[in-house]
Amino acid sequence: MKQARVVVEDLFASYRTGFRRNTVLTGVDMSAAPGEITAIVGPNGAGKTTLFSVITGLLRPDRGRCLIGGLPPADYRRRHGVGYLPELSAFPRGWTVRNSLARCADLSVSEDSAKVFATALARTGFDSATLSKPVDKCSKGMQRLVGLAYALAGDPALVVLDEPFSGLDVHARARLRLEMIAARNRGATVLFASHELLEVERLADQIFILENGSVRTAGGGDESVSAGTGLEAQLMSHDR
């Protein structure tokens, strides 16, 4: 496995809306190591999705540096692939769950597409009737599981999940936790953004709080992070 250490230094990033450019990230410094789960938390509009767009090579930064395994993100993605679950997943209209997972197996960097396909099917936990159902007719929770299986296809060394717990029931949440832990245990670098603070504290080896365009480490100094209340207090204290 090509290790996918993430290094972000003095990162500035923006996006354009019409004729206006909106600056979102202003001097972000952070890192994420292989064999660890790193969580990014913060208020809506803080720039979590923008940061993930840079890390996955989908958005070029205005300034600063982002390297994945020593490579620019887009170069790393083209050579090694990235497991990415966006906050909103879109699937081709009419494609069944089985069709979608077969396509992801074909596109994976693995040479054994049959094994990738079988693993993706197992990750959803769906029965044959559900696998034959069009993805756009599935519930939000089911679509998230399809997206997760798609993201993990081929066991990539970098896994980036944007609000992965959104819409999942208790059983699907448990399945997702196990998959994230399994990815960490095989040496992958796992990053996820979530408003689910209990899930963040249950899973994350390190937590960054993103606000006002920059990040800080949660639990620094005398601040404690436990049972959801510590992290929530840290977020609330900086909103006043």
C-alpha positions in Angstrom: 0.0 0.0 0.0 1.3 3.5 -0.9 1.1 5.4 2.3 -1.0 8.5 2.1 0.2 10.9 4.8 -1.7 14.2 4.4 0.2 17.4 5.0 -1.5 20.8 4.7 0.5 24.0 5.3 -0.6 27.6 5.2 -3.5 26.7 2.9 -5.7 29.3 1.3 -8.6 28.3 -0.9 -11.7 29.9 -2.4 -14.4 29.2 -4.9 -16.2 31.4 -7.4 -20.0 32.2 -7.3 -20.9 34.1 -10.5 -18.5 37.0 -10.7 -17.6 36.8 -7.0 -14.8 34.8 -5.4 -15.5 33.6 -1.9 -12.4 32.9 0.3 -13.1 30.0 2.6 -9.7 28.7 3.9 -7.2 31.2 5.3 -3.9 29.6 6.4 -5.0 26.1 7.3 -2.2 23.9 8.9 -2.9 20.2 9.7 -1.8 16.7 9.0 -3.3 13.2 9.0 -1.2 10.1 9.4 -1.6 6.5 8.0 -3.2 4.1 10.4 -5.2 6.9 12.1 -8.7 8.3 11.9 -8.7 12.1 11.7 -11.9 14.1 12.3 -12.7 17.6 11.1 -15.6 19.4 12.9 -17.0 22.9 12.8 -20.1 24.9 12.1 -21.9 24.8 8.7 -20.1 26.8 6.1 -16.7 26.6 7.9 -15.0 25.1 4.9 -14.9 21.4 5.7 -16.1 20.4 2.2 -13.7 22.9 0.6 -10.8 21.4 2.6 -11.8 17.9 1.4 -12.0 19.1 -2.2 -8.4 20.3 -2.0 -7.2 17.1 -0.3 -8.8 14.9 -3.0 -7.4 17.0 -5.8 -10.7 18.4 -7.0 -9.9 22.0 -6.1 -6.6 23.8 -6.5 -5.6 26.0 -3.6 -4.9 29.7 -4.0 -1.9 29.5 -1.8 0.0 27.2 0.5 0.7 23.5 0.1 -1.1 20.2 0.3 0.7 16.9 -0.3 -0.6 13.3 -0.2 2.1 10.8 0.2 4.6 13.5 -0.9 2.6 14.2 -4.1 0.2 17.0 -5.1 -3.4 15.7 -4.5 -4.4 15.4 -8.1 -1.2 13.5 -9.0 -1.7 11.1 -6.0 -5.4 10.5 -7.0 -4.5 9.7 -10.6 -1.7 7.2 -9.6 -3.2 5.6 -6.5 -6.9 6.4 -6.3 -8.8 8.0 -3.4 -11.8 6.7 -1.5 -14.1 9.7 -1.4 -17.7 9.9 -0.1 -19.1 13.4 -0.7 -21.9 14.8 1.5 -24.3 14.6 -1.4 -23.9 11.5 -3.6 -25.4 11.5 -7.1 -25.9 8.3 -9.1 -26.8 7.8 -12.7 -30.6 7.7 -13.1 -31.9 4.1 -13.4 -28.7 2.4 -12.4 -29.3 -0.4 -10.0 -27.2 -0.9 -6.8 -25.5 -3.9 -8.4 -24.7 -1.9 -11.6 -23.2 1.0 -9.6 -21.0 -1.3 -7.5 -19.9 -3.2 -10.6 -18.9 0.0 -12.2 -16.9 1.1 -9.2 -15.1 -2.3 -9.3 -14.1 -1.7 -12.9 -12.8 1.8 -12.1 -10.8 0.7 -9.0 -7.0 0.6 -9.1 -7.0 -3.0 -8.1 -6.2 -5.7 -10.7 -8.8 -8.1 -9.2 -12.1 -6.4 -10.1 -14.1 -9.5 -9.3 -12.8 -9.5 -5.7 -13.4 -5.7 -5.4 -17.0 -6.2 -6.6 -17.7 -9.0 -4.2 -16.3 -7.0 -1.3 -18.4 -4.0 -2.3 -21.6 -6.1 -2.3 -20.8 -7.5 1.1 -20.2 -4.0 2.5 -23.7 -2.9 1.7 -25.3 -5.9 3.5 -28.2 -5.7 1.0 -30.3 -8.6 -0.1 -30.7 -9.5 -3.8 -34.0 -7.5 -4.2 -32.3 -4.3 -2.9 -29.3 -4.9 -5.2 -31.6 -5.0 -8.1 -33.3 -1.7 -7.1 -32.4 1.6 -8.9 -30.1 3.6 -6.5 -32.1 6.8 -7.1 -35.2 4.9 -5.7 -33.4 3.9 -2.5 -33.6 5.7 0.8 -31.0 8.2 1.8 -29.5 5.8 4.2 -29.2 3.1 1.5 -27.7 5.5 -0.9 -25.1 6.5 1.7 -24.1 2.8 2.1 -23.8 2.4 -1.6 -21.6 5.5 -1.7 -19.5 4.1 1.2 -19.0 0.8 -0.6 -18.1 2.8 -3.7 -15.5 4.9 -1.7 -13.9 1.9 -0.1 -13.7 -0.1 -3.4 -10.1 -1.5 -3.8 -9.2 -0.6 -0.2 -7.6 2.8 -1.0 -4.8 4.2 1.2 -6.6 7.5 1.6 -10.3 7.5 2.6 -12.2 10.8 2.8 -15.7 10.8 4.2 -17.9 13.9 4.3 -20.8 13.6 6.8 -20.8 9.8 6.4 -23.3 9.2 9.3 -26.0 11.4 7.8 -29.2 9.4 7.2 -27.9 6.1 8.7 -29.9 4.0 11.1 -28.3 2.4 14.1 -27.3 -0.8 12.2 -25.8 1.1 9.3 -23.9 3.3 11.8 -22.4 0.3 13.4 -21.4 -1.1 10.0 -19.8 2.2 9.0 -17.8 2.3 12.3 -16.4 -1.2 11.6 -15.4 -0.2 8.1 -13.7 2.9 9.2 -11.8 1.0 11.9 -10.9 -1.7 9.5 -9.5 0.9 7.0 -7.4 2.4 9.9 -6.2 -1.0 11.0 -4.9 -1.9 7.5 -2.9 1.4 7.4 -5.1 3.7 5.5 -5.3 7.4 6.3 -9.0 8.1 7.2 -10.4 11.6 7.3 -14.0 12.4 8.0 -16.1 15.5 8.7 -19.2 15.1 10.9 -21.7 17.0 13.1 -22.2 13.8 15.0 -19.9 14.6 18.0 -20.4 11.3 19.8 -19.3 9.4 16.7 -16.3 11.8 16.3 -15.1 11.1 19.8 -15.8 7.4 19.6 -13.7 7.0 16.4 -11.1 9.8 16.0 -7.5 9.5 16.9 -7.2 13.2 16.5 -9.7 16.0 16.0 -9.4 19.3 14.3 -11.9 22.2 14.7 -12.3 24.3 11.6 -13.7 27.8 12.0 -13.1 31.2 10.6 -11.0 29.7 7.8 -8.3 28.0 10.0 -8.0 25.0 12.2 -7.0 24.2 15.8 -6.6 20.9 17.6 -9.5 19.9 19.9 -8.6 19.0 23.5 -5.6 21.3 23.7 -4.4 22.8 26.9 -6.7 22.2 29.9 -9.7 21.4 27.6 -10.9 17.8 27.8 -12.9 15.9 25.2 -15.1 13.2 26.7 -18.6 11.8 26.1 -19.5 14.4 23.5 -19.8 17.3 26.0 -16.1 18.4 26.0 -16.0 18.8 22.2 -19.4 20.5 22.2 -18.2 22.9 24.8 -15.2 23.8 22.8 -17.3 24.5 19.7 -19.8 26.5 21.6 -17.2 28.6 23.5 -15.8 29.9 20.2 -19.2 30.8 18.8 -19.8 33.4 21.5 
